[in-house]
Amino acid sequence: MLLRRVVPFALCALILAPVTAGAQDAAAAQDNLNLVQSYEDLTPDSTGYAPVNGLEMYYEVYGEGEPLLLLHGAYGTIGNNFGAFIPALSEIRQVIGVELQGHGRTADSDRPLSYKAMASDVAGLIEELGLEKADIFGYSMGGSVALRVAIDRPDLVDRLVVAAGGTSTDSMYEEVYDAIQTMTAEDFAGTPMEQDYLRLAPNPEDWPVLVKKLKALDEEVFSWPESEVSSIEAPALVIVGDGDVVRPEHAVELFRLLGGGVPADLVGPTASQLAIVPGATHITLMLKSDMLLPMILPFLEPEKTGQGAE
């Protein structure tokens, strides 16, 4: 039953991480857990709701500089996915946390959830905020949305950080889809995702509707053509846990489609990068900010670090 409750993109990270991370890094997981829990102690510089495609998309802004959008995973929010990252990222970027359709403080609409529609929402938000373009850091579902934005609106995307995102149904193990088919809203009773939704959502009674829509999204068979993925111009840092629900083979293939996978000693480094994080599951990946930030920060500022090709 535990497998069925935690392997979908519904992440019970806040309560399960210290157990699932393993004894050797339980202390580090607890440190990151504390950072996530301290999200509510952060004070955004501003917050707002942007009218986009019939939604009122909630966003909050931290820091100054070039814009960096944060896109959470399924059932997630800005806080429970990125609370451990915002302080460091806002030192070098204007961080804009976004809550997608039906998540957090952004109310749902009558349309189904789809990557293309959510990508259109993000593109609309970028334009509504008057930004020329932005970096995007997406996790899980948000990683796939970030890739879709880069495909559909390359003019709006500068650099991508894609953590455990996929471009096809085959990106995840078959067992994950088997678990998703049995998932119900009741399986989330008492979890941080349900509690955040009930606390933040404009219509908390719609929790079962969100679960149904996200199940439908995960059950839909899809495969974006390689020609679409390889058309992405933005440099990307592809991140996956070595015990992720996203197969490592998929992450490597995505990296290759984005221009990576070459003998850099002979031909020079590529603009895109790949990180397979040791000891990380889909659940614990975003709790490893101590490992991820030293990779993400220099990737976002290659001109300062000399990392990668431009």
Buried (B, 14 or more C-beta within 10 A) or exposed (E): EEEBBBBBBBBBBBEBBBEBBEEEBBEBBBBBBEBBBEBEEBEBEEEBBBEBBEBBBBBBBBBEBBBBBBBBBBBBBBBBBBBBBBBBBBEBBBBBBBBBBBBBBBBBBEEEBBBBBBBBBBBBBBBBBEBEBBBBBBBBBBBBBBBBBBBBBEEBBBBBBBBBBBBBBBBBBEEBBEBBEEBEBEBBEEBBBBBBBEEBBEEEEBBEEBBBBBBEBBEEEBEBEEEBBEEBBBBBBBBBBEBBBBBBEBBBBBBBBBBBBEEEEEEEBBBBBBBBBEBBBBBBBBBBBBBBBEBBBBBBBBEEEEBBEE
